[in-house]
Amino acid sequence: MQTTKIFKFSRSVLAAAGVAFISCIIARVQAQDASTAKAESSAATMKADTEWDGVSVELTSVTRGQGDTITIKFKYTNSGSKAAAFHESNYGFANIAPLVYYIDPKNKKKYTALKDSEGNYIVSPMQNITLEPGASKSGWCTLPAPPADVTSITVFIPGAPPFEKVALAAP
C-alpha cells in the first residue's frame, strides 16, 4: 500500500514537472518569436536628414508582398521651426510618393512605382503637402519585387540620401 502511494505521488510530481517544463519551452519559444519579430521590424527602420532644413525621413519598412511586389513605407518629420513645403515646383511632380524607387545592386536594376490598369500610380496620396513644425506625414509605394534571391536593396526617397543595404522583410 505504501508503494502505491509513493508511485501515485511520484507520478503526480512527474506530471507537474512535465507541464512546467513544457510551459517553460513554450514561453521561451514565444519570447524568441517576439524578439525576432521586433528585430525584423526594426531592421528596415532607418532615418536620414533631407535637403529641407529640419526635415528628416524615416524608412519604416520594406516588405515583400504575397505576389511579385514590395511595399516601401516611409515618414517625413519636420523638427524645424519653419514649415516645409513639398510641391510640384520641387520635383516637377505633384505627388512625391511615385518618386520613391529602389535599385537591386545584385542585378544592377532600377525599380519604380507600379501603375494600375488606368495608369495611376499605386502609392499613397502625398500631393502638394506642407509640413508644419512638429508635423509628420507617412507614405507608401508599391513596386515590382526583385528576384527571390535578392535579400537587400538600395532605397531612394525624395530629398534624402540613399538608404543602402536595406533588408527585404518576408510577407
C-alpha positions as CSV (number, residue, x, y, z in Angstrom):
1,M,0.0,0.0,0.0
2,Q,2.9,2.4,0.8
3,T,4.5,1.6,-2.5
4,T,1.2,2.5,-4.3
5,K,1.0,5.9,-2.5
6,I,4.7,6.6,-3.4
7,F,4.1,5.6,-7.0
8,K,1.0,7.9,-7.3
9,F,2.9,10.7,-5.6
10,S,5.8,10.3,-8.0
11,R,3.5,10.1,-11.0
12,S,1.8,13.4,-9.9
13,V,5.2,15.1,-9.4
14,L,6.5,14.0,-12.7
15,A,3.3,15.1,-14.5
16,A,3.5,18.5,-12.8
17,A,7.2,18.8,-13.7
18,G,6.4,17.8,-17.3
19,V,3.7,20.5,-17.5
20,A,6.1,23.1,-16.0
21,F,8.9,22.0,-18.4
22,I,6.6,22.3,-21.5
23,S,5.3,25.7,-20.3
24,C,8.8,26.9,-20.0
25,I,9.7,25.8,-23.5
26,I,6.5,27.4,-24.9
27,A,7.3,30.7,-23.1
28,R,10.9,30.6,-24.4
29,V,9.7,30.0,-28.0
30,Q,7.2,32.8,-27.7
31,A,9.9,35.2,-26.3
32,Q,12.2,34.2,-29.2
33,D,9.4,34.8,-31.8
34,A,8.6,38.2,-30.2
35,S,12.3,39.3,-30.2
36,T,12.8,38.0,-33.8
37,A,9.7,39.9,-35.0
38,K,10.9,43.1,-33.2
39,A,14.4,42.7,-34.7
40,E,12.9,42.2,-38.2
41,S,10.6,45.1,-38.0
42,S,13.4,47.4,-36.8
43,A,15.9,46.1,-39.3
44,A,14.4,48.2,-42.1
45,T,13.9,51.3,-39.9
46,M,16.5,53.8,-41.0
47,K,16.5,57.6,-40.7
48,A,18.2,60.4,-42.6
49,D,18.1,64.2,-42.8
50,T,16.7,65.6,-46.0
51,E,17.7,68.6,-48.2
52,W,15.0,70.6,-46.4
53,D,16.1,72.3,-43.1
54,G,14.7,70.5,-40.1
55,V,13.1,67.7,-42.1
56,S,14.1,64.1,-41.8
57,V,12.7,61.0,-43.5
58,E,12.4,57.6,-41.9
59,L,12.3,54.4,-43.9
60,T,9.9,52.4,-41.7
61,S,9.6,49.2,-43.7
62,V,10.4,47.4,-46.9
63,T,8.3,44.2,-47.2
64,R,7.8,41.6,-50.0
65,G,4.1,41.2,-50.7
66,Q,2.2,38.0,-51.4
67,G,2.6,38.5,-55.2
68,D,5.5,39.9,-57.1
69,T,5.5,43.3,-55.3
70,I,7.2,45.0,-52.4
71,T,5.9,47.9,-50.4
72,I,8.1,50.7,-49.1
73,K,6.8,52.7,-46.2
74,F,8.4,56.0,-45.1
75,K,7.6,59.0,-42.9
76,Y,8.7,62.7,-43.2
77,T,9.0,64.6,-39.9
78,N,9.6,68.3,-39.6
79,S,11.6,69.0,-36.4
80,G,12.5,72.5,-37.6
81,S,11.0,75.9,-36.8
82,K,9.6,76.7,-40.2
83,A,7.0,74.9,-42.4
84,A,8.4,72.7,-45.2
85,A,6.6,72.5,-48.5
86,F,6.7,69.6,-51.0
87,H,5.1,71.0,-54.1
88,E,5.1,70.3,-57.8
89,S,7.7,73.0,-58.2
90,N,10.2,71.0,-56.1
91,Y,10.3,68.0,-58.4
92,G,8.0,68.7,-61.3
93,F,5.6,66.2,-59.9
94,A,2.6,66.9,-57.6
95,N,2.9,63.6,-55.7
96,I,6.3,62.7,-54.3
97,A,5.4,59.1,-53.5
98,P,5.8,57.8,-57.1
99,L,9.3,59.3,-57.0
100,V,10.4,56.6,-54.5
101,Y,12.4,53.9,-56.2
102,Y,14.9,51.3,-55.4
103,I,17.9,49.6,-57.0
104,D,18.7,46.0,-56.9
105,P,22.5,46.2,-56.6
106,K,23.0,42.4,-57.3
107,N,21.3,42.7,-60.8
108,K,22.0,46.4,-61.3
109,K,18.4,47.2,-62.0
110,K,16.2,50.1,-61.0
111,Y,12.5,49.5,-60.0
112,T,9.9,52.3,-59.9
113,A,6.3,52.6,-58.7
114,L,3.7,50.3,-60.2
115,K,0.7,51.7,-62.0
116,D,-2.9,50.3,-62.1
117,S,-4.8,49.4,-65.2
118,E,-5.9,53.1,-65.5
119,G,-2.3,54.4,-65.4
120,N,-2.5,55.7,-61.8
121,Y,0.5,55.0,-59.5
122,I,-0.1,52.6,-56.7
123,V,1.1,54.9,-53.9
124,S,-0.2,56.9,-51.0
125,P,-1.5,60.4,-51.8
126,M,1.2,62.9,-51.0
127,Q,0.3,65.7,-53.3
128,N,1.5,69.2,-52.6
129,I,1.9,68.7,-48.8
130,T,3.1,71.3,-46.3
131,L,4.6,70.0,-43.1
132,E,4.2,72.5,-40.2
133,P,6.9,72.4,-37.4
134,G,6.4,69.2,-35.4
135,A,4.3,67.6,-38.0
136,S,4.8,64.2,-39.7
137,K,3.4,62.6,-42.9
138,S,3.6,58.9,-43.7
139,G,3.6,57.5,-47.2
140,W,4.0,54.2,-49.0
141,C,4.7,53.0,-52.5
142,T,4.2,49.6,-54.2
143,L,6.9,48.5,-56.6
144,P,7.7,45.3,-58.5
145,A,9.7,42.8,-56.4
146,P,13.2,41.8,-57.4
147,P,14.1,38.2,-57.9
148,A,13.7,35.9,-54.8
149,D,17.4,35.6,-54.3
150,V,17.8,39.4,-53.7
151,T,17.9,40.0,-50.0
152,S,18.9,43.7,-49.8
153,I,18.3,46.8,-51.9
154,T,19.1,50.5,-52.0
155,V,16.1,52.7,-51.5
156,F,15.8,56.3,-52.8
157,I,13.3,58.7,-51.2
158,P,13.0,62.3,-52.5
159,G,15.2,64.8,-50.7
160,A,17.2,62.1,-48.8
161,P,20.5,60.3,-49.4
162,P,20.2,56.7,-50.5
163,F,19.3,54.1,-47.8
164,E,21.8,51.3,-48.6
165,K,21.7,47.6,-47.8
166,V,18.1,47.6,-46.8
167,A,16.9,44.1,-45.9
168,L,13.8,42.8,-47.6
169,A,11.4,41.5,-45.0
170,A,9.2,38.5,-45.8
171,P,5.5,38.9,-46.3
